[in-house]
Amino acid sequence: QVQLVESGGGSVQAGGSLRLSCAASGRTSSAFVRGWFRQAPGKEREFVAAIYWSAGTTYYADSVKGRFTISRDNAKNTVYLQMNSLKPEDTAVYYCAAGPNVVTTPGPYNYWGQGTQVTVSS
């Protein structure tokens, strides 16, 4: 089992920045990929970004490219999502996930955090 705990959500005005963190514990050797998804009210959960833990290769949804950056700290077993130039449409609950491969659908990810709210006001 892998436990994921997110932190860093909050409220910010459009154009502002937030950094989310996701700390992992447990059998993290099986979590080859760490990803971020988000879900706005009434919408499906959507892919935001992912990183291969060993190689550091990153992937982004088109909607966040150039604004969001995913990174990792191996020593802390933590993945980060730096979010800049935030827009009201970025408002959602953000979830950290871990799984075997980078896919942009939530199904194949085995482990999920509890989610953290991000609210961007105009």
Secondary structure, DSSP 8 states (H G I E B T S, - for coil): -EEEEEE--EEEETT--EEEEEEEEESGGG--EEEEEEE-TTS--EEEEEEETTT--EEE-TTTTTTEEEEEETTTTEEEEEE-S--GGG-EEEEEEEESS--SSSTT--EE---EEEEEE-
